[in-house]
């Protein structure tokens, strides 16, 4: 078991967590509390674009960006500001499963964007063939505030054209590619024939397990009931500078969160949301 500091591109500080068996590791940056890499038995299970930009204020394409306090577009920057702020290291543990806490608090910059006082803790626990990511939101203000949040996880796949996502049959979803129409998933699995951008309402509710090709399993806490499934497809990827046409077949995003409506947290109250990701085979 170990937690070791390292320096990534552009001098971004990070932590490398290694399990006692030596076969599982995670790399994460303090910038955005961003998980960059998860490997088990030398297999890289998270996608990171070879065109990803590592600059202050810019989002990183790949891994697990933390979306908070806003999902998508709105009055704040796209997907909020947590993913482009530098977090600080809190508690670490190397007894049993290795774990680390990263913390983020309001500052002058965030208060100008979003006038609320908060404290966030991101806890990451690494096991032999799985990891748990938990976000705790503490309201340190005198008034309630609302937010939406998401773990924007990029998974590696052999080929998006043969990839299948299971666990969302009969779930209602918003189809962003088809003008925001509300539909119901009638297929046993989701397959990808072009751009796909869907928000499945309550898709991960009550611990409903999701899987990618029967290889990766994702289980969300009841507080993160919504599931976004996304791949830009070939044409859109061409116009994305930090993706490129060559990268779109290599990943799928299966993202758990609370995005269909807002979470409301009262003063001096807290909220927690988590996902567990397992390698099944």
C-alpha positions as CSV (number, residue, x, y, z in Angstrom):
1,X,0.0,0.0,0.0
2,X,1.3,3.4,-0.8
3,X,0.3,7.0,-1.6
4,X,3.2,8.8,-3.4
5,X,3.4,12.3,-4.7
6,X,4.4,12.9,-8.3
7,X,4.5,15.7,-10.9
8,X,2.5,15.4,-14.1
9,X,2.5,17.5,-17.3
10,X,2.9,21.2,-17.0
11,X,4.0,20.7,-13.4
12,X,0.6,19.7,-12.1
13,X,1.1,17.9,-8.7
14,X,-0.6,14.5,-8.2
15,X,-0.8,11.4,-6.1
16,X,-0.3,7.8,-7.1
17,X,-2.2,5.2,-5.0
18,X,-1.0,1.6,-5.2
19,X,-2.7,-1.4,-3.8
20,X,-0.7,-3.9,-1.6
21,X,-0.7,-6.5,-4.3
22,X,1.0,-4.1,-6.7
23,X,-1.5,-4.9,-9.5
24,X,-3.8,-2.0,-9.0
25,X,-3.1,1.7,-9.0
26,X,-4.7,5.1,-9.5
27,X,-3.2,8.4,-10.5
28,X,-5.0,11.6,-9.7
29,X,-4.2,15.3,-9.9
30,X,-4.9,17.9,-7.2
31,X,-6.1,20.0,-10.0
32,X,-9.8,19.2,-10.1
33,X,-9.4,16.2,-7.8
34,X,-9.1,14.6,-11.2
35,X,-8.6,10.8,-11.5
36,X,-6.4,10.4,-14.6
37,X,-5.6,6.7,-14.6
38,X,-6.9,3.4,-13.1
39,X,-4.9,0.3,-13.9
40,X,-5.4,-3.3,-12.9
41,X,-2.9,-5.9,-13.9
42,X,-1.3,-3.4,-16.3
43,X,-4.6,-2.8,-18.1
44,X,-5.5,0.9,-18.4
45,X,-9.3,1.1,-17.8
46,X,-9.8,4.9,-18.0
47,X,-9.4,6.9,-21.3
48,X,-7.2,10.0,-21.4
49,X,-7.0,11.8,-24.7
50,X,-3.5,12.2,-26.2
51,X,-4.7,15.7,-27.0
52,X,-5.8,16.6,-23.5
53,X,-4.8,20.1,-22.4
54,X,-3.0,20.6,-19.1
55,X,-3.4,24.3,-18.4
56,X,-4.9,26.2,-15.4
57,X,-8.5,27.0,-16.0
58,X,-8.9,24.4,-18.7
59,X,-10.8,21.1,-18.4
60,X,-8.9,17.9,-18.9
61,X,-10.3,15.5,-21.6
62,X,-10.5,12.0,-20.0
63,X,-10.2,10.3,-16.7
64,X,-12.9,11.3,-14.2
65,X,-13.7,15.1,-14.2
66,X,-15.7,16.2,-11.2
67,X,-18.7,18.2,-12.3
68,X,-19.9,20.6,-9.6
69,X,-21.9,22.8,-8.9
70,X,-23.4,22.9,-12.4
71,X,-23.9,20.2,-15.0
72,X,-23.7,21.4,-18.5
73,X,-24.2,25.0,-19.6
74,X,-25.7,27.7,-17.5
75,X,-24.7,30.9,-15.6
76,X,-21.5,29.3,-14.4
77,X,-18.7,28.0,-16.7
78,X,-19.5,24.7,-18.5
79,X,-19.8,21.9,-15.9
80,X,-19.0,24.3,-13.0
81,X,-15.7,25.1,-11.4
82,X,-14.7,22.2,-9.2
83,X,-12.9,20.5,-12.1
84,X,-10.6,23.5,-12.7
85,X,-9.7,24.4,-9.1
86,X,-6.7,23.0,-7.2
87,X,-7.7,20.9,-4.2
88,X,-5.5,20.2,-1.2
89,X,-4.6,16.8,0.3
90,X,-6.4,15.8,3.5
91,X,-6.3,12.4,5.2
92,X,-4.5,9.4,3.7
93,X,-4.7,5.8,4.8
94,X,-2.6,2.8,3.8
95,X,-4.1,0.3,6.3
96,X,-6.5,-2.1,4.4
97,X,-7.6,-0.5,1.2
98,X,-5.5,2.6,0.4
99,X,-7.5,5.9,0.4
100,X,-7.0,9.6,0.2
101,X,-9.1,12.7,0.9
102,X,-8.9,15.9,-1.2
103,X,-10.5,19.1,-0.1
104,X,-11.8,22.3,-1.7
105,X,-13.3,25.4,-0.1
106,X,-14.9,28.6,-1.3
107,X,-12.5,31.4,-2.1
108,X,-12.8,34.9,-3.5
109,X,-12.9,33.6,-7.1
110,X,-15.7,31.0,-6.4
111,X,-17.7,33.5,-4.4
112,X,-17.8,35.9,-7.4
113,X,-19.1,33.1,-9.6
114,X,-21.4,31.4,-7.1
115,X,-22.1,33.4,-3.9
116,X,-22.1,30.4,-1.4
117,X,-19.7,29.2,1.2
118,X,-18.9,25.5,0.9
119,X,-16.4,22.7,1.8
120,X,-16.0,19.7,-0.5
121,X,-14.2,16.5,0.3
122,X,-13.4,13.9,-2.4
123,X,-12.6,10.5,-1.0
124,X,-11.0,7.9,-3.1
125,X,-10.6,4.3,-2.0
126,X,-8.7,1.8,-4.0
127,X,-9.2,-2.0,-3.7
128,X,-7.8,-4.9,-5.6
129,X,-10.2,-4.7,-8.6
130,X,-12.3,-1.7,-7.8
131,X,-12.4,1.9,-6.5
132,X,-14.9,4.0,-4.8
133,X,-15.2,7.8,-5.4
134,X,-17.2,9.8,-2.9
135,X,-18.0,13.5,-2.9
136,X,-19.2,15.2,0.3
137,X,-20.7,18.7,0.0
138,X,-20.9,20.7,3.2
139,X,-22.9,23.9,3.2
140,X,-21.0,26.5,5.4
141,X,-23.3,29.3,4.5
142,X,-26.2,30.8,6.4
143,X,-28.7,30.0,3.6
144,X,-29.5,26.9,1.6
145,X,-27.9,26.4,-1.8
146,X,-28.6,24.1,-4.8
147,X,-26.3,22.3,-7.2
148,X,-26.1,19.6,-9.8
149,X,-23.2,17.2,-9.9
150,X,-21.7,14.3,-11.9
151,X,-18.7,12.0,-12.2
152,X,-17.9,12.4,-15.9
153,X,-16.1,9.1,-16.2
154,X,-14.3,8.1,-19.5
155,X,-13.8,4.4,-19.9
156,X,-11.5,2.8,-22.4
157,X,-13.2,0.4,-25.0
158,X,-11.7,-1.7,-27.8
159,X,-14.1,-0.1,-30.3
160,X,-17.1,2.1,-29.7
161,X,-18.9,0.5,-32.7
162,X,-19.0,-2.9,-30.8
163,X,-19.4,-1.5,-27.3
164,X,-22.6,-2.2,-25.3
165,X,-23.8,-0.5,-22.2
166,X,-26.2,-2.6,-20.1
167,X,-28.6,-1.8,-17.2
168,X,-30.8,1.0,-18.6
169,X,-33.6,-1.0,-20.2
170,X,-37.1,0.7,-19.7
171,X,-35.5,3.8,-18.3
172,X,-36.8,7.2,-19.5
173,X,-34.1,9.5,-21.0
174,X,-33.5,12.9,-22.6
175,X,-32.0,12.5,-26.0
176,X,-29.9,15.6,-26.6
177,X,-28.9,14.6,-30.1
178,X,-32.6,14.4,-31.1
179,X,-33.6,17.9,-29.9
180,X,-34.0,17.0,-26.3
181,X,-36.9,14.6,-26.8
182,X,-38.0,12.4,-23.9
183,X,-37.8,8.7,-24.8
184,X,-37.8,5.3,-23.1
185,X,-34.9,2.9,-23.6
186,X,-36.5,-0.2,-25.2
187,X,-33.2,-2.1,-25.9
188,X,-31.5,-4.5,-23.5
189,X,-28.2,-2.7,-24.3
190,X,-27.2,0.7,-25.7
191,X,-25.1,0.5,-28.9
192,X,-23.3,3.3,-30.7
193,X,-23.9,4.1,-34.3
194,X,-23.1,7.8,-34.2
195,X,-23.2,10.7,-31.8
196,X,-24.9,9.6,-28.5
197,X,-25.7,12.1,-25.7
198,X,-28.4,10.9,-23.3
199,X,-29.5,11.6,-19.7
200,X,-31.2,8.6,-18.2
201,X,-33.4,9.8,-15.3
202,X,-33.1,7.5,-12.3
203,X,-31.1,5.1,-14.3
204,X,-28.8,4.3,-11.4
205,X,-31.4,4.5,-8.8
206,X,-31.4,2.1,-5.8
207,X,-28.0,0.8,-6.7
208,X,-29.0,-0.5,-10.1
209,X,-25.7,-1.9,-11.5
210,X,-24.6,-0.7,-15.0
211,X,-22.0,-2.5,-17.1
212,X,-19.9,-1.9,-20.1
213,X,-19.6,-5.1,-22.2
214,X,-19.9,-7.2,-19.0
215,X,-16.4,-6.1,-18.2
216,X,-16.8,-3.0,-16.1
217,X,-19.5,-2.5,-13.5
218,X,-20.7,0.9,-12.2
219,X,-22.8,1.2,-9.0
220,X,-24.0,4.6,-7.9
221,X,-25.2,5.7,-4.5
222,X,-29.0,6.5,-4.2
223,X,-28.1,10.2,-4.1
224,X,-26.6,10.0,-7.7
225,X,-29.6,8.5,-9.5
226,X,-29.1,9.9,-13.0
227,X,-26.8,8.4,-15.7
228,X,-25.4,10.2,-18.7
229,X,-24.2,8.1,-21.7
230,X,-22.0,9.9,-24.2
231,X,-19.8,9.5,-27.2
232,X,-19.3,12.3,-29.7
233,X,-19.3,10.1,-32.8
234,X,-16.9,10.5,-35.7
235,X,-18.1,13.8,-37.2
236,X,-18.4,15.7,-33.9
237,X,-15.0,14.4,-32.7
238,X,-13.4,15.9,-35.8
239,X,-14.2,19.4,-34.5
240,X,-13.1,18.7,-30.9
241,X,-9.5,19.9,-30.6
242,X,-8.8,17.8,-27.5
243,X,-10.4,14.6,-28.9
244,X,-9.9,14.3,-32.7
245,X,-11.3,11.8,-35.1
246,X,-8.8,9.1,-34.2
247,X,-9.9,9.0,-30.5
248,X,-13.7,8.7,-30.7
249,X,-13.7,4.9,-31.1
250,X,-11.5,4.4,-28.0
251,X,-13.9,5.5,-25.2
252,X,-17.4,5.7,-23.8
253,X,-18.6,8.0,-21.0
254,X,-21.0,6.4,-18.5
255,X,-21.5,9.1,-15.9
256,X,-23.5,8.9,-12.7
257,X,-24.8,12.0,-11.0
258,X,-27.7,14.1,-9.8
259,X,-28.5,16.3,-12.9
260,X,-32.2,16.0,-13.7
261,X,-33.0,18.4,-10.9
262,X,-31.0,20.2,-8.3
263,X,-29.8,19.0,-4.9
264,X,-30.8,21.4,-2.1
265,X,-28.6,21.5,1.0
266,X,-29.5,23.6,4.0
267,X,-27.1,25.7,6.1
268,X,-24.7,23.6,8.1
269,X,-26.0,20.5,6.4
270,X,-24.2,18.0,4.1
271,X,-24.8,15.7,1.1
272,X,-22.8,12.7,-0.1
273,X,-22.7,11.0,-3.5
274,X,-20.6,8.1,-4.6
275,X,-19.8,5.6,-7.3
276,X,-18.1,2.2,-7.2
277,X,-16.4,1.0,-10.3
278,X,-15.4,-2.7,-10.5
279,X,-13.4,-4.7,-13.0
280,X,-15.4,-7.9,-13.6
281,X,-13.1,-9.7,-16.0
